Amino acid sequence: MHTLQTLTAQLRAGSDLSYDEAESAAQFLALAELDRDDKKNFLLALSDKGETVHEVTAFAQTFRNYAIDAGVEAWADQAIDVCGTGGDGSGTFNISTAVSFVVAAAGVPVFKHGNRSITSSCGSADLLESLGIALEAPHDVLRDSLKELNFCFFFAPAFHPVFKQIVPVRQLLAAEGKRSIFNLLGPLINPGRPAHQLLGVYAPEWVNPLADALDALGLKAGWVAHGLPEQGAALDELSCAGSNLMAGFGRLKSERGELLSTQVGLKPCRLFDLKGGGVQGNRQLMLRLLAGDSDGIIAGLKDSVLLNAGVALYIAGRVDCLVDGIAAARELLDSGRVAQWLSRVQEFYKGLTSDKHG
């Protein structure tokens, strides 16, 4: 019978955990009665050894099973999530949130899973809330939102109550500047379980392992990506700055390598072009982007949104190639259809009574 301490000792000896052992460890970490220092020691030992695909997959599956079910199975087979792990320290605009709007306006169900800002000045939840989207809408409202808007937002704390047992340990690690497997898990444990995903990761060494993990979790298709915008910088998403590493999974498993904006007809840009700010600044930037404000929007930022949206439409099977996906995304933005879609979203959520924001 394993304990968390014996599994920690195994890791310190340099031995990987089997899938079943990693599953047991994840279950131990979810227990309220276990000592916080024991949990911390395990996570440090796992990080120091280096997480394997089996270990990441087992953790992801365990916490997917713990997540609250919102009853969105009817959309899951066609749905996509577009998100990053965070932690790249780049301070960029909320590109993945803008992309999710474009993709939803294209008719693809979007299961957006996110949280308030932890490492940046404006997280996806912060921005969505500023745009009038209720973060903790009841499940029936989420389903209605999917029916009417092809979009719903799963506010992570509302769907992962077991993380109450993990957060204090993560705070201890963060205070020491330490990462753990939980810095990777958020995008892997979307409670709606979309069949497609475009996942950005903060470090290049995680591109292939996370693609393998998502493949093992049974997703139909997707990419894991990492941006290399300039020397000494990193992005947890695709962009037109520098180069991008990517690895496909599911139907796109054979697609792995480097992607440059010029390969798909977009101009290169600078990392500075992608910079964001606080919540209100990013809100105004989002509204200008969707309104087609060519004077107020840097071309590199718009093109980076188009690149990611084109890839997402390709992953979801709506287009046959990236160039077609980018063209479709551009038409949606330039025609005002995405701005019109956001107006419908705001009207939809305006109708919620205060108790429904619960």
N, C-alpha and C positions, 0 to 999 in steps of 0.2 A: 504494500500500500504506500503510494507516494504521499509525501507532504510537500508544501511549498519549499521548505528548507532543504529537503533531499534533492528536489529538482534544481534549486539554486546551486547546491554543491556540484551537481552533475554539470551544470553550465560552467562553473568556475574551473572544472577539470577539463574544459574544452570540448565537451560532448554535446552534440545537437540533441534536441528533444524529438521524439517521434511525434506523429500527429496526435496520438492519444495522450501522450504526456503533455504536449502543449495545450490540448483541450482541457486537461485537468488543471493545469496552471492558470488558465484563463478563468476557470470556474472558481479556483481558490481566490483569485484577485477580486472577484465579485462579492466575496463574503464580507459582511460587516464586522464579524468578530475577529478576523485575522489582524495581527499586529501590522501597523502601518510601516514600520521599519523592515519587517519581513517582506512585505510587498515591494518596497523600494529596493531592497537588496536583490530580489529576484530580477526586477526590471533592469537594474544596472548590470547584473551578471549576463542577462540575455543580450543587452546592447553591447557589452564588452566583447562577448563571443562573436556577435554578429548574427542577426536573425536570418533564418532560412525560409524558403518559400513554404515548406510544410508548416513551420511555426506561425508565419504570418497568416496562412490560410486557415489554420486551426483557430487562431484568435479571432479572425474575421467571422468565421462560421459561428463560433460560440456567441459572439456579441450580436450577430444578426439574429440568432435564435432568441436572445434576451430582449430584442427590440419590440416595442408595442406595434401591433398590426393595425394599420389604418384602413384596411379593407379596400385596397386599390388594385387588386389582382387583375381586374378587367382591363387595365391599361398597361400593366407591367411588361407584357411581351413586346409592346411597341415603344415603350418609354426609354428615355435616356437621362442620365445625369451628367452634367458638365461641371467639374469642380477641381480644385487643387488641394493638396495636403496643407498648404500654408507653410510658413517657416522659411521662405526664401529670403526674407529681409529686404525685398526690393522696393516696397512702398508703391507698387503699381496700382492703377485704377482697377475696379472690379470687372475685369474683362469677362470672366466666366459668367457673371450675372447678366451682363449685356448679351452674351452669346445665348444664354438660356431664353431670353426674351425673343431673340430672332428665331430661334428654333421652334419655340412654342407658337409664334406667329405663323410659322410655316406649316403648322398642323401636326407637329410631332409632340406627343405627350412628354412633358418635362417633369421629372421628379427631382426638384432641387432640395438638397440636403445640406444644412449649414448651421452656423452658430454666429454669435456676436464676435466682435473682434477680440483676438487673443494676442496676436503678434503684430497686427497692423492697426492703422488708425481708423479703418472702416471695413468691418466684416460684411459678409453677404447679408446676414440678418439685419445688421444696422442699416444698410442701404435699402433693403426691401421695406423695412418698417418706415423709413423716411419717405418712401414712395406711396405709402398708404396700404401696404399689404399686411394683414394681421399675421403675427408670427405663430400664435397658438390657437388657430381656428379649430373648431370641432371637426371630427373626421367626416361628418356628412357634408360640411362646407368644403373640405378639401376635395371630396369626390365631385361635388357640384362645380368646383373650380376646374377640375379636369374635364368635365363634360362641356363646359362653356368656353374655357380658355386654354385648354391643353397644358395646364400648369398647376402645380401645387408646391408648397414649401413645407418641408419637414424640419421643424426647429429642433435641433439635435437634443437639447435637454428634455424636451417634452416626450421624446420617443425612446430615450435610453436612460430610464431611471436608475438602472444598476450602476451607471457611471458615478453616482453619488459616492460609491465606495472607492472609486478610482481617482476622482478629482484631487483630494488632499495629497495623494502620493505624487501625482503629476505636478502639483504646485511645489512640493519639496524638491523634485528633480529640476523643475524650471528655475527655482531659486539658486540652484547650483550650476545652471547652464547646461543641464544634461538632457538629451533626448531619450525617448524610449519607443517601443513598438507602437505606443498610442499616438505618436506623431504621424504615423502612417495610416492608422485604422479608420479615421473618420470617413473618407470617401469609399471605403470597402464595406461599410455597414449601413448603407442607405435602407431605412425601414421599409420603403416601398419595393425594394428589390427590382429595379429596372433592368431590362435585359441588355441594355446598351450603355456604354459609358466612355466619356473622354476624361481621363484622369491626369492631372498634372502633378508632378512630384518634385520636391525641393532639391534632390540630389541625383546626379546621373547614374550612380551605381544602383539605384532602385528602379530604374525604368524596366529592365527585363524581369526582375523578380516579381514586381507588382503585376506585370502583364501575365506572368505565369500563375500568380495567385488568383487573379480575376478569371483566368481560364479555368482554374480548378474549382472556382465557386460556381461555374456553369453559366456565365453570361454569354449571350449570343454573339456579340461583337463589340469591339472597342479598341481604343489606343490608350497607352500610357505615354506621357510626354514629359520632356524636360527641356527648358530653354537655356541656351548659352549666349546671352545677348552681347556680352563684352567680357574682356579679361577681368577675372576676379568677381564676376556677378553671376547670379543664377535666377531662373524663373521657374515657378511651378505651373507653367502653361506654355503653350506655343505662342510665338510672336514673330514679327517681321524684323526684329533686332537680332543680328548675329545668326546663329544656326540653332536647330532643334534636333533633339534625339527622340525617337519614337519606337514603340514596340506594340504590335497588334496582338489581339487575343480573340478567341472564338473564331468566327468566320474569317477574320482578318489576321489570323495567327502568323501567316507567312510574311507579313509586312513589318520589317524592322530595319532601322537605319537612320539616316540623317535627312532632314527636310529643311530646305531654304525657301524663303519667300519668293525668290526669283524663279524657282522651279514651277510655281503655280501662278505666275503672272502678276505678282505683287512686288512693290518696291521695298528695298531694305529701309530700315529706320534706326533711330538711336533708342537706347534704353530710356533716355530722358523723355522721349516722346510719349512714353507709356505711364508716366508718373501720375499718381492720384493724390488725394489729400484726405481731409476729414469727411465726415458723413455729408454735411451740407454741400461741400465742394464737389464731392463725387455725385451727389444727387443732381446738381446743376449740369455737371459734365454729361451724365447719362441722358438728361432731357435734351441737351443740345445735340448729342450724338443721334438720338432717335428722331429728332426734328430735322436732321439733314443740314445742320448749321456748319457749312463748310468753312466759314471764317473763324468759328470758335472751336473747331475740332482739328487737332493735329492729324494729318493724313496717316501717319504711322500707327496711331491708336485705332483709327477706324479700320485700317487694313488688317491690324492684328485681330480685331473683333471678327472681321470677315473671314480671316484664315481659320480661326477656331470654329466659327459657325459653319463654314464649308466642310470642315472635317467632321463636325457633329452630324450634319445632314448626310454625309457619305457613310458614316458609321451606322446611322439609323436606316440606311438603305433607301433614302429618298432620291439619291442621285448616283450615277455610275462612276463618277470620278471627282477628285478634289476641285478641279477647275470649274466643273458644273455646279458644285456645291457653293463655291465662292460667288459665282455669278448669281445663283438663286438668292443667296444672303444679301448681296448688293442690291438686287431688285427690291427685296423686302424692305430694306432700310431706305433706299432712295425714293421709293414710292410712297413712303409714309405709313405703310401697313403696320410696321412695328410700333410706331407712335400711336396709331389708332388702337392697336391691341392693348397697349399699356393704359390708354384711357378707359377701355372696357374693364381692365383689371381693377383700376382705381374705383370705378363705379360699382363693380361687383363687391368689393370689400367695404365700400362706404355704407352699403346696406346692412352690414353686420351691426347688431346691437352691442352695447358695451359688454354684456355678459357673454356674448359669443367670442369675444377676444380672449376670454378666460385663460 
